[in-house]
Amino acid sequence: MTLCPLCNGLRKIHVACTECESEMKDMGKAMDYDDEYSAYMDINTLKQNDGFPDSLKKGQCPHLMKCLNCNHDEVILVQE
């Protein structure tokens, strides 16, 4: 069983915005924003349809990062 270090508060991540170079804020798992019930569903089931074909196989957790300065957002894959 894999464990995402960001989802479980084991570490923080520092990502610079590709637009303005400000530090981006981790907004949590990207799939939590799919619909109102996705935050309560099994993570491995959601990874089968998350738009990242290898995230389940490679043990990666897609996280939404948002720049609070310019509102740019992007998804990064965090190794579990």
Sequence and secondary structure as in RCSB ss.txt:
>XXXX:A:sequence
MTLCPLCNGLRKIHVACTECESEMKDMGKAMDYDDEYSAYMDINTLKQNDGFPDSLKKGQCPHLMKCLNCNHDEV
ILVQE
>XXXX:A:secstr
    TTTTTS     B TTT  BEEEEEEGGGGSSTTGGGS HHHHHTTSS TTHHHHTEEEEEEEETTT  EEE
EEEE 
